[in-house]
Amino acid sequence: MQRYYIIGRDKSRSHWKVLKIDRLEPSELSITEDPTIFSEIECIELLNRIREGNKSTGGLKCVTTCYGIIGFVKFLEPYYMMLITKRRKIGTICGHAIYAVTKSEMIPVPHATVQSKVAYSSDENRYKKLLCSVDLTKDFFFSYSYHVMLSLQKNLSDSITTGKSLYETMFVWNEFLTRGIRNTLQNTSWTVALVHGFFEQVKLSISEREFYLTVIARRSRHFAGTRYLKRGVNEKGRVANDVETEQIVFADAHDGCPMQISSVVQIRGSIPLFWSQETSRLNIRPDIMLSKEDHSFEATRLHFENLAKRYGNPIIILNLIKTREKKPRESILRAEFVNAVRSINKNWRGGNRLKFLDWDLNLHSRSKASNVLTQLGKVAAYALKFTGIFYCQVTPRLEGLLGYSNSEKCVDEGTVINNHLLTGDVSGDSGVKPRMLQAGVLRTNCIDCLDRTNVAQFAYGLAALACQLQALGFIESPYIDLDSHLAKETMKIYESMGDTIALQYAGSAAQKKIFSEKRGQWKPATKSQEFIRNLQRYCNNTYFDGNKQKAINLFLGHFQPQQDKPLLWQMDSDQHYLAGKHVPNSEDNTVRPTIKRSMSDGIILSESDTTIRNMGVTICKHSSAEVNNSHPSESAADMLTCESDICHCRQIYSGMVKEKSCETDEVCFDGDGDLCDFSDVFDFDWLTSSPNSHADEVLGRCSSISSENIVNEGRTDTSTCASESGSSMKVSICYVSARIITECHTLLQQQPSLYPTRWGRLYGSTDDIMLYY
């Protein structure tokens, strides 16, 4: 009755530890970790002593076997313990197993005899039901020994932090739920870090050589929620639908050769402005409302500063929203986004400047003369020239891949990371390929950051895959044909990822018009599919997203219930209440007056710890006072001696990242109308050449450019520019200022007729946890 006992062990079954949870506190969480390290025999003897000492009151009973603690949550009175009771292995990274949650349980901590009527009230039960509506068996994954919340490049860097601080990252969704136990124990041995998003790993081959392709999407817990209730940016620079997509490629090592591994990261996220859309039962396409509150674009600047801190420079923005509309909707945001980027770039110099690409995907997809995926592939190839990819070699040590050590031993040939040796050119071996670093990131957005964005992310992923396979030595040229088997398999994965993210954010699978056309799918079938998915989104956004948003706020700790305070369901929607008034411990007390929206940043604590350890756990409770001769010593110091399975690495990078400098406010084109560099805002379509186009008058007979030329290298020859009569003339290199582009676009908006008609798994833990009482 008095306690739960959680018995945990490491993978080798040589180290056992005990965690005690007091059950006599009705509304407080009392957790104690015994510092003693037991052997298996000693642990069995301890449980037998507890059982014998409590025979008169029921002895010791097994409650459940589980695979990690998700966290603890409190609504109005009692605490509940959330456990992973079933799991499924979904892949491996560097020999570390990645698992999905397939079953979870929520167990009340206090004993029934100490609980008041509040614990059984209808409000308490409604909160429990609301939290349980967050389905942890869908798209949540974790690892005991690999920081799956971080990219491969960060995992293999010498600057990553370990332990509790990892739970503070933006991609750990149970950070709030684990905060209490982490603060109490000052370690993370008993909990798992849950990442929400998408994970898929497939085995592919090319030229009879096999490799693994892994795509991971990590959803940010900051400003998280549903489509119409989370839009734009908040005051801290966090954006809605913020997702980091990582693509990892590796091949198994053979005949003593090092294992080669590569990754590339791209991101998607809502347009970082203060804007919103109100759901309406009468309007399937709600109007876009743009707030003019942030005249200095401070929140937008904070967002891009955060991106630069996380990924380095340059930050390349690919904006896919519409540039022309009969009734301005998306174009309103586009114009404001352009103003924000220009305002920020005024104070940023060199490689720090944002690189903005405006590309109306809807316009190009309607053009029969335009191959959207081909042109997006050229955009992707151009972005990859700036950011590069991550690549390194890993050599398994003689002990093999089954065991892991906690050593961080630096050697002459490289750095040991969990029984893997990272090799590189530091050894002077000419046969070892040099490491590569990704510096900067491509940020793609449309309005919802779902359908159009997913098409662009596939194009970038395919272009990156070609570079990764070239680095691994599988192909000679960094190019994969869109009709090849590899392209089709990659498209399937990105389609699956798009469906998953769309279901999480908008309530339906993603629209796949461009993918369907590429596969040659019957157009009427595609249109009917689009209609059904639009209807699904409308129903979910209008009728179900309110409760879904409340459940997310409750799970992430953005709303914390209190007795005698307003209840969560008494509030109309996430956009219409002030979080500072209802979240007791929130640091977000400042809210935007124009668009009232709950702040979604959780409380970030400054914590430190040594490691996340791979331990199995057993939970026990007994029905009377603890036996006096029990072996555990509660007063002893906390001994963190269980072996760690976390990747650590030092000195793995030796390459230099080239600095891209662009000090001018102008957009530069070469003599053939190809893009040489850009530092501000560039819309390919504004300057697309066309016979008899009056836009040439405004541009002063400048060189023409189309999106097909985006990735061509700069040349010094001349190009042809159409005149009013349709004849052509040669012009030399020219520079078009942002002011001229703006004037040109304004003219074309006023006179639409001027628009051109041609557009251009290796191994992991199998430890288990058992719960007793």
NORFEN-V388722 format. One record per residue. RES is the residue in one letter. PHI is phi as a letter, one per 30 degrees, with the letter a starting at -180 (999 if undefined). Layout:
# NORFEN-V388722
<<RES:PHI> <RES:PHI>>
This chain:
# NORFEN-V388722
<<M:999> <Q:d> <R:b> <Y:c> <Y:c> <I:c> <I:c> <G:c> <R:b> <D:d> <K:d> <S:d> <R:i> <S:c> <H:b> <W:b> <K:b> <V:b> <L:c> <K:c> <I:b> <D:d> <R:c> <L:c> <E:c> <P:d> <S:b> <E:b> <L:c> <S:c> <I:b> <T:b> <E:c> <D:d> <P:d> <T:d> <I:c> <F:c> <S:d> <E:d> <I:d> <E:d> <C:d> <I:d> <E:d> <L:d> <L:d> <N:d> <R:d> <I:d> <R:d> <E:d> <G:d> <N:b> <K:d> <S:d> <T:c> <G:j> <G:i> <L:b> <K:b> <C:d> <V:c> <T:a> <T:c> <C:b> <Y:b> <G:k> <I:c> <I:d> <G:l> <F:b> <V:b> <K:b> <F:c> <L:c> <E:b> <P:d> <Y:d> <Y:b> <M:c> <M:c> <L:b> <I:c> <T:c> <K:b> <R:b> <R:b> <K:d> <I:c> <G:l> <T:b> <I:b> <C:h> <G:i> <H:c> <A:d> <I:c> <Y:b> <A:c> <V:d> <T:c> <K:a> <S:b> <E:b> <M:b> <I:c> <P:d> <V:d> <P:d> <H:d> <A:e> <T:d> <V:c> <Q:d> <S:d> <K:d> <V:d> <A:d> <Y:c> <S:d> <S:d> <D:d> <E:d> <N:d> <R:d> <Y:d> <K:d> <K:d> <L:d> <L:d> <C:d> <S:d> <V:d> <D:d> <L:d> <T:d> <K:c> <D:i> <F:c> <F:b> <F:a> <S:b> <Y:d> <S:b> <Y:b> <H:d> <V:d> <M:d> <L:c> <S:d> <L:e> <Q:d> <K:d> <N:d> <L:c> <S:c> <D:c> <S:c> <I:d> <T:c> <T:b> <G:i> <K:d> <S:d> <L:d> <Y:d> <E:d> <T:d> <M:d> <F:c> <V:c> <W:d> <N:c> <E:e> <F:d> <L:d> <T:c> <R:d> <G:d> <I:d> <R:d> <N:d> <T:d> <L:d> <Q:h> <N:a> <T:b> <S:d> <W:c> <T:c> <V:c> <A:c> <L:d> <V:c> <H:c> <G:l> <F:a> <F:b> <E:b> <Q:b> <V:b> <K:c> <L:b> <S:b> <I:b> <S:h> <E:i> <R:c> <E:c> <F:a> <Y:c> <L:c> <T:b> <V:b> <I:b> <A:c> <R:c> <R:d> <S:d> <R:d> <H:d> <F:h> <A:d> <G:l> <T:c> <R:e> <Y:d> <L:c> <K:b> <R:b> <G:i> <V:b> <N:c> <E:d> <K:c> <G:i> <R:d> <V:c> <A:d> <N:h> <D:d> <V:b> <E:c> <T:c> <E:c> <Q:c> <I:c> <V:b> <F:b> <A:b> <D:d> <A:d> <H:b> <D:h> <G:i> <C:d> <P:d> <M:d> <Q:c> <I:b> <S:b> <S:b> <V:b> <V:b> <Q:b> <I:b> <R:b> <G:a> <S:e> <I:e> <P:d> <L:b> <F:d> <W:b> <S:a> <Q:b> <E:c> <T:d> <S:b> <R:d> <L:c> <N:b> <I:d> <R:b> <P:d> <D:d> <I:d> <M:c> <L:c> <S:d> <K:c> <E:d> <D:c> <H:d> <S:c> <F:h> <E:d> <A:d> <T:d> <R:d> <L:d> <H:d> <F:d> <E:d> <N:d> <L:d> <A:d> <K:d> <R:d> <Y:b> <G:i> <N:c> <P:d> <I:c> <I:c> <I:c> <L:c> <N:c> <L:c> <I:d> <K:d> <T:c> <R:b> <E:b> <K:d> <K:c> <P:e> <R:b> <E:d> <S:d> <I:d> <L:d> <R:e> <A:d> <E:d> <F:d> <V:e> <N:d> <A:d> <V:d> <R:d> <S:d> <I:d> <N:d> <K:d> <N:c> <W:c> <R:b> <G:i> <G:d> <N:d> <R:d> <L:d> <K:c> <F:c> <L:c> <D:c> <W:b> <D:d> <L:d> <N:e> <L:d> <H:d> <S:d> <R:d> <S:d> <K:d> <A:d> <S:c> <N:c> <V:e> <L:d> <T:d> <Q:d> <L:d> <G:d> <K:d> <V:d> <A:d> <A:d> <Y:d> <A:d> <L:d> <K:d> <F:d> <T:c> <G:i> <I:b> <F:c> <Y:a> <C:a> <Q:c> <V:b> <T:c> <P:d> <R:d> <L:d> <E:d> <G:j> <L:c> <L:d> <G:c> <Y:b> <S:c> <N:c> <S:d> <E:b> <K:d> <C:d> <V:b> <D:d> <E:d> <G:l> <T:b> <V:d> <I:b> <N:h> <N:i> <H:b> <L:c> <L:d> <T:c> <G:a> <D:d> <V:d> <S:d> <G:i> <D:d> <S:d> <G:d> <V:c> <K:d> <P:d> <R:d> <M:b> <L:b> <Q:d> <A:b> <G:j> <V:a> <L:c> <R:c> <T:c> <N:b> <C:b> <I:d> <D:c> <C:h> <L:b> <D:d> <R:d> <T:d> <N:d> <V:d> <A:d> <Q:d> <F:d> <A:d> <Y:d> <G:d> <L:d> <A:d> <A:d> <L:d> <A:d> <C:d> <Q:d> <L:d> <Q:d> <A:d> <L:d> <G:i> <F:d> <I:b> <E:c> <S:c> <P:d> <Y:a> <I:b> <D:d> <L:d> <D:c> <S:d> <H:d> <L:d> <A:d> <K:d> <E:d> <T:d> <M:d> <K:d> <I:d> <Y:d> <E:d> <S:d> <M:d> <G:d> <D:d> <T:d> <I:d> <A:d> <L:d> <Q:d> <Y:c> <A:c> <G:j> <S:b> <A:d> <A:d> <Q:d> <K:b> <K:e> <I:d> <F:d> <S:d> <E:d> <K:d> <R:d> <G:i> <Q:d> <W:d> <K:d> <P:e> <A:d> <T:d> <K:d> <S:d> <Q:d> <E:d> <F:d> <I:d> <R:d> <N:d> <L:d> <Q:d> <R:d> <Y:e> <C:d> <N:d> <N:d> <T:d> <Y:c> <F:c> <D:d> <G:d> <N:d> <K:d> <Q:d> <K:d> <A:d> <I:d> <N:d> <L:d> <F:d> <L:d> <G:i> <H:d> <F:b> <Q:b> <P:d> <Q:b> <Q:d> <D:i> <K:c> <P:e> <L:d> <L:d> <W:d> <Q:d> <M:c> <D:d> <S:a> <D:d> <Q:d> <H:b> <Y:b> <L:c> <A:d> <G:d> <K:d> <H:b> <V:c> <P:d> <N:c> <S:d> <E:d> <D:c> <N:c> <T:c> <V:b> <R:d> <P:d> <T:d> <I:b> <K:d> <R:b> <S:d> <M:d> <S:c> <D:d> <G:d> <I:d> <I:c> <L:c> <S:d> <E:b> <S:b> <D:a> <T:c> <T:a> <I:c> <R:c> <N:d> <M:b> <G:d> <V:b> <T:b> <I:c> <C:b> <K:b> <H:b> <S:c> <S:b> <A:d> <E:d> <V:d> <N:d> <N:c> <S:d> <H:d> <P:d> <S:c> <E:d> <S:d> <A:d> <A:d> <D:d> <M:c> <L:c> <T:c> <C:d> <E:d> <S:c> <D:c> <I:d> <C:d> <H:b> <C:a> <R:b> <Q:h> <I:c> <Y:c> <S:b> <G:d> <M:c> <V:c> <K:d> <E:d> <K:c> <S:c> <C:b> <E:c> <T:c> <D:c> <E:c> <V:c> <C:c> <F:b> <D:d> <G:d> <D:c> <G:i> <D:c> <L:d> <C:c> <D:a> <F:b> <S:b> <D:b> <V:b> <F:b> <D:c> <F:e> <D:d> <W:e> <L:c> <T:d> <S:d> <S:a> <P:e> <N:i> <S:d> <H:d> <A:d> <D:d> <E:d> <V:d> <L:d> <G:i> <R:h> <C:d> <S:d> <S:d> <I:a> <S:b> <S:d> <E:d> <N:c> <I:e> <V:c> <N:d> <E:d> <G:d> <R:b> <T:c> <D:d> <T:c> <S:b> <T:c> <C:b> <A:d> <S:c> <E:d> <S:d> <G:j> <S:d> <S:b> <M:b> <K:d> <V:b> <S:c> <I:e> <C:b> <Y:b> <V:c> <S:d> <A:d> <R:d> <I:d> <I:d> <T:d> <E:d> <C:d> <H:d> <T:d> <L:d> <L:d> <Q:d> <Q:d> <Q:b> <P:e> <S:d> <L:d> <Y:d> <P:d> <T:c> <R:c> <W:b> <G:f> <R:999> <L:c> <Y:b> <G:a> <S:d> <T:b> <D:d> <D:b> <I:b> <M:b> <L:c> <Y:b> <Y:b>>
